[in-house]
Amino acid sequence: MPDERKKDRFALRADGSAWTVYEVWSGNPAVFAGAPQTRLSEDDARHMAGLLNTQSRRGDSSMRR
């Protein structure tokens, strides 16, 4: 596993036929622009998790709770 993946804040989980992007530390669905990142296609979930993890690694203060 690449070192940066060990620090990922967001990951994916399958929820039936859809996917959820969730925060690893809390287990809660990620929220972006006020919308929970649930019921996504696998491609959309992977894309969103990538975006959120990139922003989180950069220290984007909007990603803090």
N, C-alpha and C positions, 0 to 999 in steps of 0.2 A: 504494500500500500504506500503510495507516495506520501511524503511527510506532510504536505499541505492538506491532504485528505483527513489526516488525523486531527486536524484543527477545525474541520468543517463544522459550522454551527447548524447547518440545515441539511436534511437528508430526505429520502423518499420512502413511502410505504404504500403498499397496495391496499386498497379498500374495496374489495369486490372487483368490479370491472373498471374502477377508476383509481386515481393516485392522489396522495396527499403529500405536500411538502410540509415537513414539521421541524420544529426546533429541537435539536438533539438533547439539549440540557433539560428542557421542561417536558418534552413529549407533546407539546401543544402544536396545533397547526400554525404555520407561518401566516402572518397577516401582511398583505401588501396593498397599499392604497385603500386601506379599510376593508379589504376583502380577504376572508380566509382562503388559503390556497388548498382547497379540497375539490374533489370531483373533477380532477384534471386528466387529460390524456397523459400517457407516459412521456411522450415527447415534450409536452408543455411543462410537466412537472420537472423533468430533467433540466429544461431550459431555465425555469424559474429558480430552482435550487442553485444552479450555476451562477446566475445573476446575484442572488442573495448572498451566496458564499463569497463571491468576489468582492462585493460591497463590504461585507463583514470583515474580510481580511485586510481591506484598506483602512479599516477603522472608521467607517462612515458612521457618524454620530446619529444619523436617522435610524440606524439599525439597533440602537440601544433601547432598552425598555425603560 
